[in-house]
Amino acid sequence: MKKFDLEKSKALKLANELKQNNPARFGAAGAQPKLDRREQRKLDQEKGLVPFACKLDGALVKQLQERAAAHEGGMPEVLAELLVAAGLTR
C-alpha cells in the first residue's frame, strides 16, 4: 500500500470518529459517556439482552418516544415494562 493510501485511510478514520463522537448529535448533549460497540454488546450479553427489531405504526412510535423521554431507563425499559404489563413475564 502506498504512503498516500495510508494517509488517506487515516484521514477517513479520523473523520468517521469525529462524526460519531459529536456530543451535540441527536440531542445527546450531557448524556453519559458512550461505550464503544464491543463493550456495549458485552454488557448487554451479560445482562441477557437480545436485540429485537420490528416495524410499528408511526403514531405508536411517537407515543413510545414520549414515554421514553420521560422515563429514566429510556426506550428499552419502557418497552420491557409495557410487555410485562401486557402479561409477558421476564
Residue pairs with C-beta under 8 A, 6 or more apart in sequence:
19 25
21 34
23 29
23 30
23 31
28 34
35 43
44 51
49 76
56 64
64 75
64 78
64 79
65 75
67 78
68 74
68 75
68 78
71 77
71 78
80 90
84 90
